[in-house]
Amino acid sequence: MIERLNANWRSWQEESLRPFSIPLFRALWFAALAAHFGAAIQAVGASWTMTVLAPSPHMVALVSTAAMLPIVILALPAGALADTMDRGSLMLASQILGACAAATLAVLSFTNHVTPLVLLALTTAVGASVALHQPAWQASIGDLVPRTDVPAAVSLNVLAFNTARSVGPALGGLVLAVTSPSVAFLLNAVSCAGLIAVLTMRRLPRVERRHPPERIVAAMAAGLRFVSMSPQLKRIFLRGSTFGFGASALLSLLPLLARARLNGGPMAYGAMMGAVGLGSFVGALLAMRVRSTIGGNRILGLAIVVYSLVAFGVAYSRQLWLSIPLVAIAGLAWIFVLTTTRTAVQLCSPRWVVGRTVALGQVAGFGCMALGSAIWGAIGSAIGIPSALALSGAFLLVSVALHRIAPLPSIEEAEVTGSPAKIPAPRVAIDQDTGPVVISIEYTVRADDAKEFLTLMMELGRMRRRNGAAQWSLRQDIDNPDLWIEQIESQTWLDHVRRLDRYTAADRKLAAQVASLRAKAERAVQRTVIRRAGSSPLVERAEVGGSLASEHPP
C-alpha cells in the first residue's frame, strides 16, 4: 500500500511539477507569483483608499473597473505585440510600467496628494501593465518548456494566480490594519522587482523570425482571422465562454447569499471566498494528473456537471458548514475547466499566433463572465438569489450537451508544428511590398474523385485564408471538366511568403489527402503580380532555379 502511494506521489511529481526542472521557468514562475500577490494587495489598498476619498458605491466600483478594463481593451493589441516583438522585452517593459505606476501612487499616498481621479488613472496604468504582461508570459510557455509539458506549465500558472487571489486579499487587509494603503502600494511596486531582475539578467529563448514582423493593426486582424477560421479554437472558446457565463452566477451572488440566505456577515463571506480559493489551489495541483488519466473532454464535462450540482446545493443551503465545502468543490471544478481550456488553446495555436489566440481567449472569458454577472444579478433581483443560482445550475447542465456538438480537439487536430517553406526566388526583381500577388494552380482530377476533391478543396481554401490569403477561389474548366484551377491572392509578396511559412503538420496532412486525388503527379503553378494603371513593369533578372510545384502543397 505504501509503495503504491509512493509510486503515485512520484508519478504526480513527474507529471505536474516537471516544468520546475527548467531553471528559467522556475525563476519566472516564482517572480510572477510575487507580482500576483503584489497586485492583490494593491487592489485592496486602492478600494479602501477610494472609500476614504469618495465613499460612494459608484466610485468604489470604478476602482475594479479601472483595474479590469485595460485587460479587456488591450488584450488583443498585447497579444499582437507578444507575437511580433521580443516577448522578454515586452514583459520587462510591462513590469517597469506597473512598478512605476505603483511607486508613484505610493509616493502620492504617503504625501497625501492622492485624488479620486489620480487613483483611478494610476490603477488603470497598473491594469495596463498586467494586460501587456499576461499574453506575452502565456505565449512564452511553449518557448520555455517542451510541448508535452505545456499542460503542466499552464496548470502551474493557474496555481500561482489563484494562490495569490486566495491569500492576497487577506494579506492586503492585514497590511491595511497594521500600516496604511501607502504601504500596500509600495509592496506592489516592490513585488515587480523579481520579474524585472529575472528578465534583465536572463533572456527568454528568442523566437526565430524569418521575416519582418507584421504591423500592429495587421497583426491584430491576422489574429482575428485565424481564430474565426479555426474550428478547433472556436469550439474551445465556446465551451469556456459558456461555462464562464453560467458559473459567474455563484461568485457574483456569493456576498448576497452569505448575508441574506445564511444570515452571515463579512466573516461568513470571507470564509466562503477562502474555501473557493482553497478548492482552486487543490484543483490546480490535481488538474494535470486528472487530465492525463481521463482526458480533456471528460474532465471538462465532469467539472461542469459538478459545478452545476454545487450551484443547486448552495442555492438551497441554509447552513454555513454545508455551503463552505460546496463552494470549495466549485473552486476545484472551476480550475479544472480553466486549465483544460487554456491548455487546449495553447496546443491548438501555432507559435506565430499563440499570443493573439491566448489574448482573444481571455477577452471571451472575461467578457462572458462580466455579462453573466450582470444578467444573473438582474435575474436574482427579479426571482430571488436561490432561484437565480438554481437556474444557472440548470443552464450549466444543459451546456454539457456541447460535449457532442463542440468537443475539445484531439491531439491529432492540435498538431500545429510546422517547418519553413522552400520558396523559389522569382525571375523578376521584386521587393516585399510588391503586390497583390496571385498564385494559380491547376489540378487534373478524375470525374469519380471530383466530389471528394471539391470537399477537401473547400477545407484547403479555409486553411489558405486562415493563414493569410486575402482572396481564394476554385474554378472548374467547362470545356475540360477534369481541370480545376485554384487561385490564391495575397496583398504583398511578403504576405505571400508569410502564408507559406505558416503550414502546420495538420495542414500538410490535408494537402496530402488532396494530392492523393490528382490524376497527374505534376501541377501547373503560375505566380503573377497584378499590375494597375501607373505601375512600372517588373524587370527580369538572372534565372533562379527551383520547382514551383513544391512551393504550394499539395
C-alpha positions in Angstrom: 0.0 0.0 0.0 2.8 2.4 1.0 4.8 1.5 -2.1 1.7 2.2 -4.3 1.2 5.6 -2.6 4.9 6.4 -3.1 4.6 5.4 -6.8 1.6 7.7 -7.2 3.3 10.5 -5.5 6.4 10.2 -7.7 4.1 10.0 -10.8 2.3 13.1 -9.7 5.5 15.0 -9.2 6.8 13.8 -12.6 3.7 14.9 -14.4 2.7 18.1 -12.6 6.0 19.6 -11.4 8.3 18.8 -14.4 8.3 22.4 -15.7 10.1 23.4 -12.5 13.1 21.4 -13.6 13.7 24.2 -16.1 15.6 27.0 -14.2 14.2 29.9 -16.3 10.6 28.8 -16.0 11.1 28.2 -12.3 12.6 31.7 -11.8 9.8 33.4 -13.8 7.1 31.4 -12.0 8.2 32.4 -8.5 8.7 36.0 -9.6 5.3 36.1 -11.2 3.8 34.6 -8.0 5.2 37.6 -6.1 3.8 40.0 -8.6 0.4 38.4 -8.4 0.5 38.9 -4.6 1.5 42.5 -5.0 -1.4 43.1 -7.4 -3.9 41.5 -5.0 -2.6 43.7 -2.1 -2.7 46.8 -4.3 -6.3 46.1 -5.2 -7.4 46.0 -1.5 -5.5 49.2 -0.8 -6.9 51.0 -3.8 -10.5 50.1 -3.0 -10.1 51.1 0.6 -8.5 54.4 -0.3 -11.4 55.2 -2.6 -13.8 54.6 0.3 -12.0 57.4 2.2 -11.6 59.8 -0.8 -15.1 59.3 -2.4 -17.2 56.9 -0.3 -19.9 56.4 -2.9 -20.7 52.9 -4.3 -20.2 54.2 -7.8 -16.7 55.5 -7.2 -15.6 52.4 -5.2 -16.9 50.2 -8.0 -14.9 52.2 -10.6 -11.7 51.0 -8.9 -12.4 47.5 -10.0 -13.4 48.7 -13.4 -10.1 50.7 -13.8 -8.1 47.5 -12.9 -10.0 45.2 -15.2 -10.9 47.3 -18.2 -7.4 47.6 -19.6 -7.2 43.7 -19.6 -10.2 43.6 -21.9 -9.3 46.6 -24.1 -5.6 45.9 -24.5 -5.8 42.1 -24.7 -5.7 41.8 -28.5 -3.1 44.6 -29.0 -1.0 43.0 -26.3 -1.3 39.6 -27.9 -0.3 41.0 -31.3 2.8 42.6 -29.6 3.6 39.3 -28.0 3.7 37.7 -31.4 5.6 40.4 -33.3 8.3 41.7 -30.8 10.6 40.2 -28.3 8.4 38.7 -25.6 11.0 39.2 -22.9 11.4 42.9 -23.7 7.6 43.3 -23.7 7.3 41.6 -20.3 10.1 43.7 -18.9 8.5 46.9 -20.2 5.2 46.0 -18.7 6.7 45.3 -15.3 8.5 48.6 -15.3 5.3 50.4 -16.2 3.5 48.6 -13.3 6.3 49.3 -10.8 6.4 53.0 -11.8 2.7 53.4 -11.5 2.5 51.6 -8.1 5.5 53.6 -6.8 4.0 56.9 -7.9 0.8 56.0 -6.2 2.7 55.1 -3.0 4.6 58.4 -3.0 1.4 60.4 -3.6 -0.3 58.5 -0.9 2.5 59.0 1.6 2.3 62.7 0.9 -1.5 62.9 0.9 -1.7 64.0 -2.7 -4.0 61.3 -4.0 -7.3 62.3 -5.5 -10.0 60.0 -6.8 -9.0 60.7 -10.5 -5.3 60.2 -9.7 -6.2 56.9 -8.0 -8.3 55.7 -11.0 -5.6 56.8 -13.5 -2.7 55.0 -11.8 -4.9 51.9 -11.1 -5.6 51.9 -14.8 -1.9 52.1 -15.5 -1.3 49.1 -13.2 -4.1 47.2 -15.0 -2.4 48.1 -18.4 0.8 46.6 -17.2 -1.0 43.3 -16.4 -2.7 43.4 -19.7 0.6 43.8 -21.6 2.4 41.1 -19.5 -0.1 38.2 -19.5 -0.3 37.3 -23.2 3.5 37.5 -23.6 4.0 35.4 -20.5 1.5 32.7 -21.6 2.8 32.7 -25.1 6.3 32.2 -23.8 5.3 28.9 -22.1 5.8 27.0 -25.4 9.2 28.5 -25.8 10.3 27.6 -22.2 9.0 24.0 -21.9 8.6 21.1 -24.3 5.2 20.7 -25.9 4.5 17.7 -23.7 4.9 19.8 -20.6 2.7 22.7 -21.7 -0.4 21.3 -19.8 1.6 21.1 -16.6 3.1 24.6 -17.1 -0.4 26.0 -17.7 -1.7 24.4 -14.5 1.2 25.8 -12.5 0.5 29.3 -13.9 -3.1 29.0 -12.9 -1.9 27.7 -9.5 0.2 30.9 -9.0 -2.6 33.2 -9.9 -5.2 31.5 -7.8 -2.9 31.2 -4.8 -2.4 35.0 -4.9 -6.1 35.6 -5.5 -7.0 33.5 -2.5 -4.4 34.7 0.0 -3.5 38.1 -1.4 -6.7 40.0 -0.3 -6.3 38.6 3.3 -2.7 39.9 3.3 -3.9 43.2 1.9 -6.4 43.5 4.7 -3.6 42.7 7.2 -1.4 45.4 5.7 -4.1 48.0 5.9 -4.9 47.0 9.5 -1.2 47.3 10.6 0.0 50.1 8.4 -1.7 52.1 5.6 -2.7 51.9 1.9 0.5 53.7 1.1 2.5 50.6 2.2 0.2 48.4 0.1 1.0 50.4 -3.0 4.7 50.3 -2.1 4.6 46.5 -1.7 3.1 46.2 -5.2 5.9 48.2 -6.7 8.5 46.1 -4.8 6.7 42.9 -6.0 7.6 43.7 -9.6 11.3 43.7 -8.8 11.6 40.0 -9.1 10.3 39.8 -12.6 12.3 42.9 -13.6 15.5 41.3 -12.2 14.9 37.9 -13.9 14.0 39.4 -17.2 17.0 41.8 -17.1 19.6 39.1 -16.2 18.1 36.2 -18.2 17.0 36.3 -21.8 13.9 34.3 -22.9 14.5 31.9 -25.8 14.5 34.1 -28.8 11.8 33.2 -31.3 13.3 32.7 -34.8 11.6 35.0 -37.3 12.5 34.7 -40.9 10.5 37.8 -42.0 9.9 41.3 -40.7 7.1 41.4 -38.1 3.6 42.4 -39.1 2.4 45.9 -38.3 0.3 46.0 -35.1 -3.1 46.6 -36.9 -2.3 43.9 -39.5 -1.2 41.5 -36.7 -4.5 42.1 -34.8 -6.5 41.5 -38.0 -4.5 38.3 -38.6 -5.2 37.0 -35.1 -9.0 37.7 -35.5 -8.9 36.0 -38.9 -7.1 33.0 -37.6 -9.5 32.4 -34.8 -12.6 33.0 -36.9 -11.4 30.4 -39.4 -10.2 27.8 -36.8 -13.0 25.4 -35.9 -10.9 23.9 -33.1 -10.3 27.3 -31.4 -13.9 28.3 -31.8 -15.0 25.1 -30.1 -12.7 25.8 -27.2 -13.8 29.4 -26.8 -17.5 28.3 -27.0 -17.0 25.7 -24.2 -15.0 28.1 -22.0 -17.2 31.1 -22.5 -20.5 29.2 -22.0 -19.1 27.8 -18.7 -17.9 31.3 -17.6 -21.3 32.8 -18.3 -23.2 30.2 -16.2 -20.5 29.8 -13.5 -20.3 33.6 -12.9 -23.6 33.5 -11.0 -22.2 31.7 -8.0 -19.2 34.1 -7.4 -21.1 37.3 -8.2 -24.1 36.4 -5.9 -21.9 34.9 -3.1 -21.9 38.1 -1.0 -25.7 38.4 -1.0 -26.0 34.7 -0.4 -23.8 34.8 2.7 -25.7 37.8 4.0 -29.3 37.1 3.2 -29.5 33.3 2.9 -27.0 32.3 5.5 -27.6 35.3 7.8 -23.8 35.8 7.9 -21.6 38.8 7.8 -18.1 39.6 6.4 -16.6 36.7 8.2 -19.0 34.2 6.5 -18.3 35.7 3.1 -14.6 35.7 3.7 -14.8 32.0 4.8 -16.6 31.1 1.6 -14.2 33.0 -0.6 -11.3 31.3 1.2 -13.0 28.0 0.5 -13.2 28.8 -3.2 -9.6 29.7 -3.2 -8.6 26.6 -1.4 -10.6 24.5 -3.9 -8.9 26.3 -6.8 -5.5 25.6 -5.2 -6.1 21.9 -4.9 -7.7 21.8 -8.4 -4.6 23.4 -10.0 -2.4 20.8 -8.3 -4.5 17.9 -9.4 -5.5 19.1 -12.9 -2.6 17.6 -14.8 -2.9 14.2 -13.2 -6.7 14.0 -13.7 -6.4 15.3 -17.3 -3.8 12.6 -18.2 -6.0 9.9 -16.6 -9.4 10.7 -18.1 -8.7 13.1 -20.9 -9.6 16.7 -21.6 -13.1 16.2 -22.8 -14.2 14.1 -19.9 -12.6 16.3 -17.3 -14.3 19.3 -18.8 -17.8 17.7 -18.9 -17.4 16.2 -15.4 -16.2 19.6 -14.0 -19.2 21.4 -15.5 -21.7 18.8 -14.1 -20.1 19.0 -10.6 -20.2 22.8 -10.7 -23.9 22.8 -11.7 -24.7 20.4 -8.8 -22.8 22.7 -6.4 -24.9 25.6 -7.7 -28.1 23.7 -6.8 -26.7 22.8 -3.4 -25.6 26.2 -2.5 -28.8 27.8 -3.7 -30.9 25.9 -1.2 -28.4 25.5 1.7 -29.1 27.4 4.9 -26.1 26.2 6.8 -22.7 27.8 6.5 -21.0 24.5 7.4 -22.6 22.9 4.3 -22.0 25.8 2.0 -18.3 26.2 2.7 -17.3 22.7 1.4 -19.7 23.1 -1.5 -18.1 26.3 -2.8 -14.6 24.7 -2.2 -15.7 21.9 -4.7 -16.9 24.7 -7.0 -13.5 26.3 -6.9 -11.9 22.9 -7.8 -14.3 22.4 -10.7 -13.7 26.0 -11.9 -9.9 25.4 -12.1 -10.4 22.1 -13.9 -12.3 23.9 -16.6 -9.9 26.8 -16.8 -6.7 24.7 -17.0 -8.3 22.4 -19.6 -9.5 25.1 -21.9 -6.3 27.2 -21.6 -4.2 24.1 -22.3 -6.3 23.3 -25.4 -5.8 26.9 -26.7 -2.0 26.6 -26.3 -1.9 23.2 -28.0 -4.1 24.3 -30.9 -2.2 27.6 -31.7 0.8 27.7 -33.9 3.7 29.6 -32.4 3.3 32.6 -34.8 -0.1 33.5 -33.5 -0.3 32.0 -29.9 -0.1 35.4 -28.2 -3.2 36.6 -30.0 -5.2 33.4 -29.5 -4.5 33.4 -25.8 -5.4 37.1 -25.6 -8.7 36.5 -27.5 -9.5 33.6 -25.2 -9.1 36.0 -22.2 -11.4 38.5 -23.9 -14.0 35.9 -24.5 -13.7 34.5 -21.0 -13.7 37.9 -19.1 -16.5 39.2 -21.4 -18.8 36.3 -20.8 -18.2 36.4 -17.1 -18.9 40.1 -16.8 -22.0 39.7 -18.9 -23.1 36.7 -16.9 -22.6 38.6 -13.6 -24.8 41.4 -14.8 -27.5 39.1 -16.1 -27.6 36.7 -13.1 -27.7 39.7 -10.8 -30.7 41.1 -12.6 -32.4 37.6 -12.5 -31.6 37.4 -8.8 -33.3 40.7 -8.2 -36.3 39.5 -10.1 -36.8 36.0 -8.8 -34.6 35.7 -5.8 -31.0 34.6 -5.2 -31.7 30.9 -4.7 -33.8 30.7 -7.9 -31.1 32.5 -9.9 -28.4 30.1 -8.7 -30.6 27.1 -9.5 -31.3 28.5 -12.9 -27.6 28.9 -13.5 -27.0 25.3 -12.5 -29.7 24.2 -14.9 -28.0 26.3 -17.7 -24.7 24.6 -17.0 -26.3 21.1 -17.1 -27.8 21.9 -20.4 -24.5 23.2 -21.7 -22.9 19.8 -21.1 -24.6 18.8 -24.4 -21.9 20.9 -26.2 -19.7 17.9 -25.5 -21.3 16.3 -28.6 -21.5 19.4 -30.7 -18.2 21.1 -29.8 -15.8 18.5 -28.4 -12.3 19.7 -27.5 -9.8 19.0 -30.3 -7.9 15.7 -30.3 -4.1 15.5 -30.2 -4.1 15.0 -34.0 -6.3 18.1 -34.6 -4.0 20.1 -32.3 -0.8 19.2 -34.3 0.4 22.7 -35.1 4.1 22.2 -35.6 5.4 23.5 -38.9 8.5 23.9 -41.0 9.8 26.7 -43.1 8.7 26.6 -46.8 11.2 26.4 -49.6 10.2 29.3 -51.9 11.9 29.6 -55.3 13.0 33.2 -55.9 11.1 34.9 -58.8 12.8 35.7 -62.0 11.9 39.4 -61.7 13.3 42.0 -59.3 10.6 42.2 -56.6 10.5 43.7 -53.1 8.4 42.7 -50.1 5.7 45.3 -50.7 5.1 44.4 -54.3 1.6 43.1 -54.9 -1.1 41.9 -55.0 0.4 38.5 -55.7 -1.8 35.9 -57.3 -1.0 32.2 -57.4 -2.8 30.0 -59.9 -2.6 26.2 -59.5 -4.1 23.7 -61.9 -5.2 20.2 -60.9 -6.3 17.3 -63.1 -8.9 15.2 -61.2 -10.9 12.2 -62.4 -14.6 12.5 -62.5 -15.1 9.8 -59.9 -12.9 11.7 -57.4 -14.3 15.2 -58.2 -16.9 15.3 -55.4 -14.4 14.3 -52.7 -11.8 16.7 -54.3 -14.2 19.6 -54.1 -15.0 18.9 -50.4 -11.3 18.7 -49.5 -10.5 21.8 -51.5 -13.1 23.9 -49.6 -11.3 22.9 -46.4 -7.9 23.7 -48.0 -9.3 27.1 -49.0 -10.3 27.8 -45.4 -6.8 26.9 -44.4 -5.3 29.2 -47.0 -7.4 32.2 -45.9 -6.8 31.4 -42.2 -3.0 31.6 -42.8 -3.3 34.9 -44.6 -4.7 34.7 -48.1 -6.7 37.8 -48.9 -8.8 36.0 -51.6 -9.2 32.4 -52.5 -11.3 30.7 -55.3 -11.6 27.4 -57.0 -12.8 27.1 -60.6 -13.7 24.2 -62.9 -13.0 24.3 -66.6 -16.3 24.0 -68.5 -14.6 22.7 -71.7 -12.3 20.3 -69.8 -14.2 19.3 -66.6 -11.3 17.3 -65.3 -9.3 20.5 -65.0 -9.6 22.6 -61.8 -7.9 25.9 -61.1 -7.2 27.2 -57.7 -6.4 30.9 -57.2 -4.8 32.4 -54.1 -4.3 36.2 -53.7 -2.0 37.9 -51.1 -1.8 41.6 -50.6 2.0 41.7 -51.0 4.9 39.4 -51.7 5.8 39.4 -48.0 2.3 38.3 -47.1 2.6 35.5 -49.6 5.9 34.3 -48.1 4.5 34.6 -44.6 1.5 32.5 -45.5 3.6 29.7 -47.0 5.7 29.6 -43.8 2.5 29.0 -41.7 1.7 25.5 -42.9 1.3 23.1 -40.0 1.5 19.3 -39.8 -2.3 19.2 -39.8 -2.3 21.4 -43.0 0.1 19.2 -44.7 -1.9 16.1 -43.8 -4.9 17.8 -45.5 -2.7 18.7 -48.5 -1.6 15.0 -48.8 -5.3 14.0 -49.0 -5.9 16.4 -51.9 -2.7 15.2 -53.6 -3.9 11.6 -53.5 -6.8 12.5 -55.7 -4.8 14.1 -58.5 -4.8 12.1 -61.8 -1.4 13.6 -62.7 1.5 13.9 -60.3 2.6 17.3 -61.5 0.6 20.5 -61.2 0.9 23.7 -63.2 1.7 26.6 -60.9 1.7 30.2 -62.1 2.9 33.2 -59.9 1.7 36.6 -61.0 1.6 40.2 -59.7 -1.4 42.4 -60.5 -0.4 45.4 -62.5 -2.6 48.5 -62.4 -2.6 51.9 -64.2 0.7 53.7 -63.5 2.5 50.6 -62.4 6.1 50.0 -63.6 6.8 46.7 -65.4 8.9 44.3 -63.4 12.4 43.8 -64.7 13.7 40.3 -65.3 16.8 39.2 -63.5 19.0 36.2 -63.8 17.1 32.9 -63.8 16.9 31.2 -60.4 16.3 27.5 -60.1 13.6 25.9 -58.0 10.4 23.9 -58.6 7.2 25.9 -58.2 5.2 22.7 -57.8 6.9 22.2 -54.4 6.0 25.7 -53.2 2.3 25.1 -52.6 1.2 21.9 -51.0 -0.5 19.8 -52.2 
